């Protein structure tokens, strides 16, 4: 068993009972109470996914974060009373805490204080399955914990198990900073090697003119269900945040006979920790190099426009903002009345978008046709007639295009092939008349 696998085995040992959590949100100038309440709703869902129960929630208005406690000493005293009343084990802030703020809050509250980033990392630690996914999550956790190790020394090793303390690299918190950095260096080296392997694979697909489509979207928007519906692949489908961390690629046959590579990716979320984005950069590179992004949006979300903006923010962060995008409004089968009107509004607000139900198949044919049309802007199927004596041309066609079908004649072979503009020009002399 590898060190990473050993770390995960230790990390995923279940605890008796569920932590009792108080969540805290702050409304700053420029923000709104509704936005903060929606953010806390999502944080409560994240906490539940991590395996804990929210027993109370607090919202405060502030002009700026307090440098010492984020919420100020008076609000911290009120928070302590609420924790005692609710018998809470942990306090979770929707905004990221500095190491000093976290340390001060824990001293004042007498219990663990963490932030949204720690909850997301904890969920990732529970859901990673492949060696690459585990290495990426471990690296993200160590990057998050390193400044806190600097500020707290060995005190971290005294924390009880719970959200923010699970996950790979847990034993690293009980050793000195130098060994922690060595582990991070090793993980970064391993991930760079995996990234080189992925690039080699993508270059090989590129030489064959294989088109690639990536499913992107907010976590739990239905990307894995859509992958199953489109490709027939047996993939894990759960109504759970971040159930997919490791990319999965399957072949998908489009209506015209062409096939593309369809990749399911990790779901995005508001305030996605930069440690996660950096650690998963090699995985997300497939998104940046895609020919088309299928951006899946949950039609039942209370704030679909906010989720669209959050996803596009992350796409910009990984330099994928310029990749062509097709917006897909999913879960239309679960809507009715006002919700159905919201779906219609979304489709109207985003010209060219498609409304589907990945669960029932509604709108899937329209989606497939739309994807095919988008890809054919650059590529299209052409028919070539190649004499048998020109085997070199036939070999080149196989290398540079995707064969749809072949029909052997007496003196030549008739080939229908997907070629880009350069390929069409190169083989124009063999185009069928």
VEXTOR-462625 format. One line per field, with one value per residue (C-alpha): residue number from 1; x, y, z negated. Coordinates in nm, 3 decimals. Each point is the difference from the previous one (the first is absolute). Layout:
num = NUM | ...
u = X | ...
v = Y | ...
w = Z | ...
end
This chain:
num = 1 | 2 | 3 | 4 | 5 | 6 | 7 | 8 | 9 | 10 | 11 | 12 | 13 | 14 | 15 | 16 | 17 | 18 | 19 | 20 | 21 | 22 | 23 | 24 | 25 | 26 | 27 | 28 | 29 | 30 | 31 | 32 | 33 | 34 | 35 | 36 | 37 | 38 | 39 | 40 | 41 | 42 | 43 | 44 | 45 | 46 | 47 | 48 | 49 | 50 | 51 | 52 | 53 | 54 | 55 | 56 | 57 | 58 | 59 | 60 | 61 | 62 | 63 | 64 | 65 | 66 | 67 | 68 | 69 | 70 | 71 | 72 | 73 | 74 | 75 | 76 | 77 | 78 | 79 | 80 | 81 | 82 | 83 | 84 | 85 | 86 | 87 | 88 | 89 | 90 | 91 | 92 | 93 | 94 | 95 | 96 | 97 | 98 | 99 | 100 | 101 | 102 | 103 | 104 | 105 | 106 | 107 | 108 | 109 | 110 | 111 | 112 | 113 | 114 | 115 | 116 | 117 | 118 | 119 | 120 | 121 | 122 | 123 | 124 | 125 | 126 | 127 | 128 | 129 | 130 | 131 | 132 | 133 | 134 | 135 | 136 | 137 | 138 | 139 | 140 | 141 | 142 | 143 | 144 | 145 | 146 | 147 | 148 | 149 | 150 | 151 | 152 | 153 | 154 | 155 | 156 | 157 | 158 | 159 | 160 | 161 | 162 | 163 | 164 | 165 | 166 | 167 | 168 | 169 | 170 | 171 | 172 | 173 | 174 | 175 | 176 | 177 | 178 | 179 | 180 | 181 | 182 | 183 | 184 | 185 | 186 | 187 | 188 | 189 | 190 | 191 | 192 | 193 | 194 | 195 | 196 | 197 | 198 | 199 | 200 | 201 | 202 | 203 | 204 | 205 | 206 | 207 | 208 | 209 | 210 | 211 | 212 | 213 | 214 | 215 | 216 | 217 | 218 | 219 | 220 | 221 | 222 | 223 | 224 | 225 | 226 | 227 | 228 | 229 | 230 | 231 | 232 | 233 | 234 | 235 | 236 | 237 | 238 | 239 | 240 | 241 | 242 | 243 | 244 | 245 | 246 | 247 | 248 | 249 | 250 | 251 | 252 | 253 | 254 | 255 | 256 | 257 | 258 | 259 | 260 | 261 | 262 | 263 | 264 | 265 | 266 | 267 | 268 | 269 | 270 | 271 | 272 | 273 | 274 | 275 | 276 | 277 | 278 | 279 | 280 | 281 | 282 | 283 | 284 | 285 | 286 | 287 | 288 | 289 | 290 | 291 | 292 | 293 | 294 | 295 | 296 | 297 | 298 | 299 | 300 | 301 | 302 | 303 | 304 | 305 | 306 | 307 | 308 | 309 | 310 | 311 | 312 | 313 | 314 | 315 | 316 | 317 | 318 | 319 | 320 | 321 | 322 | 323 | 324 | 325 | 326 | 327 | 328 | 329 | 330 | 331 | 332 | 333 | 334 | 335 | 336 | 337 | 338 | 339 | 340 | 341 | 342 | 343 | 344 | 345 | 346 | 347 | 348 | 349 | 350 | 351 | 352 | 353 | 354 | 355 | 356 | 357 | 358 | 359 | 360 | 361 | 362 | 363 | 364 | 365 | 366 | 367 | 368 | 369 | 370 | 371 | 372 | 373 | 374 | 375 | 376 | 377 | 378 | 379 | 380 | 381 | 382 | 383 | 384 | 385 | 386 | 387 | 388 | 389 | 390 | 391 | 392 | 393 | 394 | 395 | 396 | 397 | 398 | 399 | 400 | 401 | 402 | 403 | 404 | 405 | 406 | 407 | 408 | 409 | 410 | 411 | 412 | 413 | 414 | 415 | 416 | 417 | 418 | 419 | 420 | 421 | 422 | 423 | 424 | 425 | 426 | 427 | 428 | 429 | 430 | 431 | 432 | 433
u = 0.000 | 0.137 | 0.045 | -0.292 | -0.226 | 0.108 | -0.082 | -0.345 | -0.069 | 0.076 | -0.189 | -0.323 | -0.053 | -0.353 | -0.065 | -0.280 | -0.277 | -0.008 | 0.156 | -0.233 | 0.077 | -0.082 | 0.042 | 0.086 | -0.048 | 0.090 | -0.161 | 0.258 | -0.066 | -0.100 | -0.153 | -0.358 | -0.172 | -0.166 | 0.336 | 0.148 | -0.298 | 0.033 | 0.371 | -0.080 | -0.260 | 0.272 | 0.246 | -0.256 | -0.023 | 0.379 | 0.011 | -0.263 | 0.198 | 0.310 | -0.192 | -0.108 | -0.318 | -0.067 | -0.169 | 0.003 | 0.088 | 0.105 | 0.010 | 0.180 | 0.042 | 0.347 | 0.183 | 0.320 | 0.136 | 0.144 | 0.375 | -0.003 | -0.325 | -0.161 | -0.333 | 0.119 | 0.023 | -0.365 | -0.137 | 0.251 | -0.143 | -0.353 | 0.125 | 0.139 | -0.342 | -0.171 | 0.253 | -0.060 | -0.376 | 0.014 | 0.276 | 0.200 | 0.335 | 0.121 | -0.059 | 0.021 | 0.040 | -0.116 | 0.303 | 0.363 | 0.169 | 0.364 | 0.211 | 0.006 | -0.379 | -0.051 | 0.236 | -0.163 | -0.352 | 0.086 | 0.152 | -0.310 | -0.258 | 0.172 | -0.085 | 0.117 | -0.050 | 0.043 | -0.113 | -0.176 | 0.330 | 0.069 | -0.346 | 0.047 | 0.345 | -0.143 | -0.266 | 0.267 | 0.203 | -0.295 | -0.088 | 0.336 | 0.045 | 0.282 | 0.369 | 0.006 | -0.311 | 0.141 | 0.331 | -0.177 | -0.215 | 0.293 | 0.197 | -0.295 | -0.037 | 0.368 | 0.002 | -0.292 | 0.153 | 0.356 | -0.059 | -0.207 | 0.286 | 0.230 | -0.236 | -0.088 | 0.287 | -0.086 | -0.333 | -0.170 | 0.080 | -0.217 | -0.322 | -0.265 | -0.114 | -0.264 | -0.063 | 0.322 | 0.223 | -0.060 | 0.174 | 0.333 | 0.305 | -0.147 | 0.323 | 0.195 | -0.150 | 0.194 | 0.340 | 0.211 | -0.059 | 0.296 | -0.147 | -0.335 | 0.167 | 0.184 | -0.331 | -0.150 | 0.300 | -0.039 | -0.372 | 0.061 | 0.262 | -0.239 | -0.280 | 0.232 | 0.085 | -0.369 | -0.057 | 0.271 | -0.170 | -0.335 | 0.157 | 0.152 | -0.340 | -0.168 | 0.263 | -0.060 | -0.374 | 0.073 | 0.198 | -0.308 | -0.221 | -0.213 | -0.234 | -0.037 | -0.297 | 0.016 | -0.296 | 0.041 | -0.235 | -0.088 | 0.034 | -0.305 | -0.137 | -0.038 | 0.318 | 0.058 | -0.365 | 0.036 | 0.323 | -0.185 | -0.294 | 0.215 | 0.263 | -0.169 | 0.301 | -0.046 | 0.109 | -0.066 | -0.311 | -0.088 | -0.213 | 0.299 | 0.241 | 0.339 | -0.080 | 0.227 | 0.362 | 0.183 | -0.060 | -0.166 | 0.015 | -0.236 | -0.075 | -0.322 | -0.148 | -0.157 | -0.299 | 0.216 | 0.201 | 0.305 | 0.122 | 0.146 | 0.172 | -0.230 | 0.161 | -0.172 | 0.188 | -0.002 | -0.291 | 0.063 | -0.140 | -0.005 | 0.324 | 0.172 | 0.324 | 0.301 | 0.188 | -0.244 | 0.031 | 0.380 | 0.012 | -0.251 | 0.158 | 0.136 | -0.344 | -0.172 | 0.242 | -0.222 | -0.273 | 0.229 | 0.095 | -0.354 | -0.167 | -0.328 | -0.122 | -0.346 | -0.088 | -0.267 | -0.230 | -0.244 | -0.345 | -0.122 | 0.268 | -0.125 | 0.270 | 0.096 | 0.144 | 0.228 | 0.118 | 0.067 | 0.210 | 0.189 | 0.086 | 0.116 | 0.216 | 0.183 | 0.029 | 0.167 | 0.235 | 0.121 | 0.028 | -0.299 | -0.226 | 0.058 | -0.102 | -0.336 | -0.286 | -0.344 | -0.231 | -0.222 | -0.287 | -0.042 | -0.269 | -0.294 | -0.201 | 0.001 | -0.151 | -0.357 | -0.200 | 0.227 | 0.305 | -0.089 | -0.023 | 0.348 | 0.135 | -0.154 | 0.154 | 0.345 | -0.017 | -0.117 | 0.271 | 0.272 | -0.055 | 0.105 | -0.047 | -0.184 | -0.244 | 0.033 | -0.067 | 0.299 | -0.217 | -0.286 | 0.169 | -0.216 | 0.182 | 0.300 | -0.044 | -0.006 | 0.313 | 0.184 | -0.097 | 0.110 | 0.339 | 0.050 | -0.086 | 0.241 | 0.286 | -0.070 | 0.065 | 0.366 | -0.037 | -0.235 | -0.048 | 0.137 | -0.011 | 0.322 | 0.062 | 0.354 | 0.150 | 0.149 | 0.337 | 0.007 | 0.037 | 0.209 | -0.299 | -0.232 | 0.248 | 0.027 | -0.380 | -0.014 | 0.267 | -0.149 | -0.373 | -0.267 | -0.142 | -0.381 | -0.031 | 0.175 | -0.141 | 0.241 | -0.044 | 0.177 | 0.277 | -0.038 | -0.136 | -0.265 | 0.064 | -0.218 | 0.229 | -0.007 | 0.270 | 0.081 | 0.049 | 0.369 | -0.078 | -0.276 | 0.237 | 0.275 | -0.222 | -0.215 | 0.129 | -0.167 | -0.337 | -0.295 | -0.157
v = 0.000 | 0.341 | 0.283 | 0.182 | -0.306 | -0.054 | 0.361 | -0.033 | -0.325 | 0.171 | 0.312 | -0.168 | -0.198 | 0.096 | 0.184 | -0.079 | 0.258 | 0.319 | 0.333 | 0.281 | 0.311 | 0.369 | 0.183 | 0.370 | 0.241 | 0.367 | 0.263 | 0.254 | 0.326 | -0.079 | -0.331 | -0.080 | -0.196 | -0.228 | -0.086 | -0.079 | -0.216 | -0.195 | -0.044 | -0.134 | -0.238 | -0.141 | -0.013 | -0.201 | -0.244 | -0.024 | -0.070 | -0.272 | -0.155 | 0.002 | -0.201 | 0.254 | 0.176 | 0.374 | 0.093 | 0.381 | 0.279 | 0.360 | 0.293 | 0.326 | 0.330 | 0.154 | 0.273 | -0.211 | -0.321 | 0.039 | -0.078 | -0.200 | -0.198 | 0.084 | 0.080 | 0.216 | -0.075 | 0.084 | -0.233 | -0.265 | 0.013 | -0.041 | -0.288 | -0.171 | 0.022 | -0.146 | -0.284 | -0.081 | 0.005 | -0.226 | -0.220 | 0.057 | -0.169 | 0.220 | 0.342 | 0.034 | 0.341 | 0.054 | 0.223 | -0.106 | 0.060 | 0.097 | -0.226 | 0.272 | 0.046 | -0.375 | -0.027 | 0.292 | -0.130 | -0.345 | 0.151 | 0.215 | -0.266 | -0.302 | -0.207 | -0.052 | 0.293 | -0.066 | 0.153 | -0.099 | -0.096 | -0.261 | -0.155 | -0.028 | -0.153 | -0.246 | -0.111 | -0.041 | -0.212 | -0.232 | -0.033 | -0.042 | -0.356 | -0.021 | 0.046 | 0.324 | 0.136 | -0.088 | 0.167 | 0.315 | 0.021 | -0.067 | 0.280 | 0.239 | -0.088 | 0.049 | 0.337 | 0.105 | -0.131 | 0.123 | 0.364 | -0.129 | -0.229 | 0.302 | 0.186 | -0.279 | -0.243 | -0.339 | 0.121 | -0.130 | -0.354 | 0.044 | 0.056 | -0.269 | -0.166 | 0.188 | 0.229 | 0.172 | -0.252 | -0.306 | -0.088 | -0.099 | 0.159 | -0.010 | -0.151 | 0.287 | 0.237 | -0.179 | 0.040 | 0.303 | 0.246 | -0.126 | -0.345 | 0.156 | 0.194 | -0.312 | -0.183 | 0.287 | 0.001 | -0.373 | 0.033 | 0.287 | -0.211 | -0.297 | 0.219 | 0.162 | -0.348 | -0.086 | 0.330 | -0.088 | -0.335 | 0.171 | 0.244 | -0.286 | -0.169 | 0.322 | 0.057 | -0.354 | 0.071 | 0.333 | -0.169 | -0.211 | 0.314 | -0.143 | 0.270 | 0.046 | 0.127 | 0.070 | 0.006 | 0.288 | 0.153 | 0.059 | -0.296 | -0.229 | 0.158 | -0.345 | -0.034 | -0.367 | -0.085 | 0.177 | -0.190 | -0.326 | 0.109 | 0.108 | -0.274 | -0.290 | -0.015 | -0.154 | 0.281 | 0.091 | 0.217 | 0.142 | 0.289 | 0.120 | 0.291 | -0.079 | -0.368 | 0.029 | 0.105 | -0.210 | 0.078 | -0.272 | -0.008 | -0.199 | -0.014 | 0.161 | -0.058 | 0.314 | -0.006 | 0.033 | -0.310 | 0.178 | -0.087 | 0.238 | -0.049 | 0.113 | 0.080 | 0.047 | 0.237 | 0.102 | 0.227 | 0.363 | 0.202 | 0.359 | 0.095 | -0.315 | -0.009 | 0.111 | -0.296 | -0.230 | 0.185 | -0.015 | -0.367 | -0.103 | 0.216 | -0.300 | -0.163 | 0.322 | 0.048 | -0.233 | 0.266 | 0.269 | -0.211 | -0.111 | 0.087 | 0.072 | 0.037 | -0.129 | 0.219 | -0.183 | 0.216 | -0.130 | 0.137 | -0.068 | 0.212 | 0.305 | 0.209 | -0.147 | 0.329 | 0.016 | -0.354 | 0.085 | 0.296 | -0.214 | -0.261 | 0.261 | 0.160 | -0.331 | -0.052 | 0.339 | -0.095 | -0.308 | 0.196 | -0.175 | 0.304 | 0.010 | -0.361 | -0.013 | -0.072 | -0.156 | 0.067 | -0.294 | 0.056 | -0.336 | -0.158 | 0.150 | -0.312 | 0.108 | 0.342 | 0.121 | 0.322 | 0.290 | -0.225 | -0.080 | 0.372 | 0.041 | -0.263 | 0.188 | 0.324 | -0.161 | -0.136 | 0.337 | 0.184 | -0.222 | -0.029 | -0.334 | -0.185 | -0.334 | -0.126 | -0.370 | -0.262 | -0.231 | -0.228 | -0.054 | 0.077 | 0.303 | 0.235 | -0.232 | -0.026 | 0.379 | 0.019 | -0.252 | 0.189 | 0.330 | -0.143 | -0.146 | 0.334 | 0.188 | -0.238 | 0.008 | 0.372 | -0.102 | -0.359 | -0.166 | -0.336 | -0.028 | -0.289 | -0.106 | -0.252 | -0.140 | -0.244 | -0.314 | 0.092 | 0.309 | -0.183 | 0.290 | 0.234 | -0.244 | -0.034 | 0.378 | 0.034 | -0.252 | 0.195 | 0.345 | -0.060 | -0.209 | -0.268 | -0.012 | -0.290 | -0.165 | -0.166 | -0.211 | 0.004 | -0.180 | 0.255 | 0.243 | 0.041 | 0.259 | 0.154 | 0.233 | 0.179 | 0.295 | 0.251 | 0.352 | 0.280 | -0.081 | -0.367 | 0.078 | 0.217 | -0.265 | -0.278 | 0.217 | -0.187 | -0.320 | 0.155 | -0.194 | 0.162
w = 0.000 | 0.101 | -0.255 | 0.159 | -0.025 | -0.361 | -0.081 | 0.151 | -0.183 | -0.328 | 0.099 | 0.099 | -0.319 | -0.101 | -0.327 | -0.238 | 0.015 | 0.205 | -0.084 | -0.101 | 0.202 | -0.026 | 0.333 | 0.021 | 0.291 | 0.028 | 0.224 | 0.118 | 0.190 | 0.356 | -0.104 | -0.093 | -0.274 | 0.260 | 0.157 | -0.340 | -0.096 | 0.327 | -0.066 | -0.349 | 0.147 | 0.224 | -0.290 | -0.200 | 0.292 | 0.010 | -0.374 | 0.039 | 0.286 | -0.223 | -0.259 | -0.263 | -0.114 | -0.003 | -0.329 | 0.030 | 0.241 | -0.058 | 0.244 | -0.078 | 0.186 | -0.004 | 0.188 | 0.006 | -0.157 | -0.348 | 0.023 | -0.323 | 0.007 | 0.337 | -0.173 | -0.290 | -0.371 | -0.077 | 0.268 | -0.104 | -0.355 | 0.144 | 0.214 | -0.311 | -0.169 | 0.306 | 0.013 | -0.367 | 0.048 | 0.306 | -0.147 | 0.318 | 0.066 | 0.285 | 0.154 | 0.379 | 0.170 | 0.356 | 0.064 | -0.020 | -0.334 | -0.040 | -0.223 | -0.269 | 0.011 | -0.023 | -0.295 | -0.185 | 0.057 | -0.128 | -0.312 | -0.062 | 0.088 | -0.150 | 0.308 | 0.358 | 0.240 | 0.373 | 0.328 | 0.320 | 0.161 | -0.268 | 0.050 | 0.377 | -0.044 | -0.252 | 0.251 | 0.266 | -0.242 | -0.050 | 0.370 | 0.175 | 0.128 | 0.255 | -0.086 | 0.201 | -0.172 | -0.342 | 0.078 | 0.121 | -0.313 | -0.229 | 0.164 | -0.034 | -0.368 | -0.071 | 0.175 | -0.217 | -0.321 | 0.048 | -0.110 | -0.291 | -0.102 | 0.001 | -0.231 | -0.237 | -0.005 | -0.146 | -0.139 | 0.313 | -0.100 | -0.309 | 0.195 | -0.018 | 0.323 | 0.196 | 0.295 | 0.100 | -0.179 | 0.219 | 0.318 | 0.145 | -0.153 | -0.351 | -0.139 | 0.158 | -0.256 | -0.274 | 0.160 | 0.064 | 0.283 | 0.200 | 0.040 | 0.092 | 0.280 | 0.119 | 0.029 | 0.199 | 0.233 | 0.059 | 0.074 | 0.241 | 0.180 | 0.026 | 0.135 | 0.255 | 0.128 | 0.027 | 0.180 | 0.255 | 0.059 | 0.054 | 0.247 | 0.197 | 0.017 | 0.111 | 0.271 | 0.128 | 0.018 | 0.167 | 0.278 | 0.070 | 0.013 | -0.281 | -0.122 | -0.376 | -0.202 | -0.374 | -0.238 | -0.244 | -0.252 | -0.360 | -0.233 | 0.002 | 0.318 | 0.160 | 0.207 | -0.084 | 0.076 | 0.333 | 0.077 | -0.066 | 0.217 | 0.295 | 0.004 | -0.183 | -0.232 | -0.342 | -0.229 | -0.361 | -0.021 | -0.341 | -0.122 | -0.197 | 0.028 | 0.154 | 0.065 | 0.309 | -0.053 | 0.257 | 0.370 | 0.206 | 0.379 | 0.222 | 0.373 | 0.120 | 0.346 | 0.147 | 0.238 | 0.314 | -0.086 | -0.141 | -0.347 | -0.257 | -0.333 | -0.281 | -0.337 | -0.335 | -0.232 | -0.365 | -0.091 | -0.079 | -0.289 | -0.123 | -0.172 | 0.127 | -0.203 | 0.200 | -0.152 | 0.180 | 0.331 | -0.016 | -0.103 | 0.269 | 0.270 | 0.193 | -0.004 | 0.100 | 0.287 | 0.203 | -0.034 | 0.136 | 0.303 | 0.086 | 0.329 | -0.179 | -0.359 | -0.085 | -0.299 | -0.203 | -0.215 | -0.263 | 0.089 | -0.355 | -0.163 | -0.190 | 0.170 | 0.339 | 0.128 | -0.304 | 0.071 | 0.365 | -0.111 | -0.254 | 0.264 | 0.249 | -0.269 | -0.052 | 0.378 | 0.025 | -0.284 | 0.191 | 0.330 | 0.158 | 0.039 | 0.378 | 0.066 | 0.188 | -0.241 | 0.038 | -0.296 | -0.096 | -0.244 | -0.175 | -0.224 | 0.190 | -0.090 | -0.365 | 0.072 | 0.025 | -0.021 | -0.094 | 0.028 | 0.362 | 0.067 | -0.150 | 0.241 | 0.292 | -0.130 | -0.026 | 0.354 | 0.131 | -0.194 | 0.149 | 0.378 | 0.141 | -0.329 | -0.023 | -0.266 | -0.087 | -0.262 | -0.038 | -0.214 | 0.250 | 0.332 | 0.080 | 0.238 | 0.045 | 0.380 | 0.025 | -0.214 | 0.219 | 0.315 | -0.152 | -0.105 | 0.348 | 0.162 | -0.228 | 0.081 | 0.371 | 0.007 | 0.023 | 0.120 | 0.243 | 0.165 | 0.353 | 0.245 | 0.171 | 0.277 | -0.032 | 0.256 | -0.151 | 0.150 | -0.224 | -0.328 | -0.128 | 0.033 | -0.176 | -0.287 | -0.029 | -0.008 | -0.285 | -0.188 | 0.043 | -0.011 | -0.165 | 0.227 | -0.002 | 0.247 | 0.296 | 0.312 | 0.205 | 0.379 | 0.284 | 0.054 | -0.288 | -0.349 | -0.086 | -0.342 | -0.210 | -0.240 | -0.242 | 0.099 | -0.108 | 0.252 | 0.055 | 0.055 | 0.248 | 0.200 | -0.004 | 0.132 | 0.229 | 0.308 | -0.124 | -0.090 | 0.143 | 0.304
end
